[in-house]
Structure formats: C-alpha cells, structure tokens
Amino acid sequence: MRILIVLMLLAGTAHAWSDADTVREGVWQGLNVIDTGQTLFIARNPTYPEGDRLREYHEINPLLGRHPTPSRAAAMMSLGAVAHVAISAVLPEKARAVWQYVTIGESAFCVIHNHQIGIQISF
C-alpha cells in the first residue's frame, strides 16, 4: 500500500511524455503480459518431465520467491506494470529512455529464455 501512495505522489512530478515513450512503454507492458503468463505457468507447473526424471521450474525474481502462488504472481506482476509506468513518468526524458530500453532488454531476455526452456504462457 505504501508503494502505491508513493507512486501517486510521484505522478504529480511527471515529465512531458512523447510518442516514443508511449511505444517503448507499450513494448515493455506487452513483454510484461507475456512474462506474467509464463510466471503463472511456473506457479501452476513447478516440475516438468525431462527424460526419465522431473526437473523443477522456479521463479528467479526474488520479490516473487521460487514458487509463488498464482494469485501472488498475478498481483506482483500487476503491481510491477503500474510501477513501471509511474517510474517512467517521473524520469526526465533521457533517463526515461534509458530506463525503458534497459527494462525492455531485461524482460525480452527473460521471456526468450523462458520460452527456450519450455515455459508456456498460461492465464
């Protein structure tokens, strides 16, 4: 709850927003939706067959924990989406672009890696 209050206060200090900011934010938010679906898949399927043994899927985000419940995963990923917009809004133009590009890269890496190891999207 405290985080939401801080985010609302920070929203009053928002800097001008460009079309490029909107595109970058949309890309990140889209990746976040995919990541959320993959995280929900992990939450519902903590193990997977590999040959004659079971391997373990686990979350690497320390805020979620290794085996989050689906409701915790959905709530935290939703909070992350709101926080990302709020942080983007309060950053100056150049810092915002850096923030968005870095987080897009990190999210894309995670989504691609998850796909490569067989994690599906599940809502």
C-alpha atoms as one frame of an Amber mdcrd trajectory, in Angstrom:
protein
   0.000   0.000   0.000   2.847   2.386   0.814   4.284   1.815  -2.638   1.024
   2.890  -4.277   0.913   6.069  -2.186   4.487   6.934  -3.163   3.706   6.242
  -6.815   0.672   8.518  -6.707   2.744  11.295  -5.140   5.445  10.862  -7.758
   2.887  11.026 -10.548   2.482  14.725  -9.761   6.098  15.284 -10.833   5.663
  13.643 -14.242   7.690  14.963 -17.170   6.395  15.537 -20.708   5.597  12.266
 -22.460   6.424  11.643 -26.150   5.091   9.202 -28.736   8.416   7.349 -28.486
   7.895   6.991 -24.722   4.457   5.512 -25.409   5.854   2.988 -27.895   8.636
   1.913 -25.517   6.202   1.641 -22.616   3.815  -0.394 -24.763   6.619  -2.787
 -25.732   7.599  -3.249 -22.079   3.992  -3.711 -20.980   3.473  -6.309 -23.736
   6.548  -8.210 -22.599   5.283  -7.965 -19.029   1.992  -9.597 -20.065   3.911
 -12.477 -21.675   6.176 -12.752 -18.613   3.107 -12.781 -16.385   1.654 -15.669
 -18.382   4.954 -17.536 -18.112   5.147 -16.846 -14.381   1.616 -18.157 -13.931
   2.618 -21.294 -15.862   5.562 -21.777 -13.462   3.272 -21.231 -10.472   0.885
 -23.925 -11.711   3.557 -26.327 -13.041   6.551 -26.392 -10.700   8.003 -29.546
 -12.288   8.338 -30.843 -15.830   9.438 -34.165 -17.286  12.911 -34.386 -18.781
  13.695 -37.884 -19.936  13.150 -40.265 -17.041  13.209 -37.623 -14.298  11.385
 -34.477 -13.251  13.083 -31.089 -13.390  11.968 -28.102 -11.397  10.745 -24.801
 -12.782  11.313 -21.915 -10.428  10.961 -18.168 -10.468  14.165 -16.113 -10.302
  12.527 -12.831  -9.284  13.340 -12.528  -5.561  10.183 -10.470  -4.964   8.064
 -13.428  -6.054  10.016 -16.232  -4.407  10.978 -19.514  -6.064   7.430 -20.925
  -6.087   4.842 -18.132  -5.953   1.148 -18.907  -5.841  -0.767 -17.894  -8.966
  -2.540 -15.119  -7.032   0.744 -13.715  -5.670   2.325 -13.885  -9.120  -0.608
 -12.063 -10.739  -0.702  -9.394  -8.030   3.049  -8.724  -8.095   3.231  -8.634
 -11.887   0.283  -6.213 -11.973   1.954  -4.009  -9.376   5.113  -4.119 -11.480
   3.170  -2.888 -14.510   1.805   0.096 -12.576   5.202   0.823 -11.029   6.918
   0.754 -14.423   4.565   3.400 -15.831   4.945   5.545 -12.724   8.737   5.350
 -12.732   8.815   6.072 -16.458   6.578   9.102 -15.966   8.729  10.747 -13.311
  12.066  10.279 -15.030  13.460  13.036 -17.229  13.326  12.356 -20.974  16.821
  10.885 -21.453  16.779   8.856 -18.248  13.290   7.564 -19.144  14.516   6.272
 -22.498  17.467   4.520 -20.847  15.185   3.017 -18.185  12.710   1.790 -20.772
  15.343   0.335 -23.109  17.147  -1.450 -20.267  13.938  -2.909 -18.860  12.769
  -3.927 -22.342  16.078  -5.745 -22.856  15.887  -7.479 -19.488  12.258  -8.500
 -19.998  12.885  -9.730 -23.546  15.845 -11.800 -22.324  13.681 -13.423 -19.623
  10.755 -14.121 -21.958  13.015 -15.635 -24.628  14.942 -17.698 -22.067  11.708
 -18.980 -20.535  10.413 -19.960 -23.979  13.667 -21.774 -24.792  13.440 -23.914
 -21.649   9.836 -24.843 -22.388   7.868 -22.457 -20.209   4.499 -21.799 -21.765
   2.101 -18.875 -21.385  -0.905 -19.632 -19.173  -3.593 -17.262 -17.895
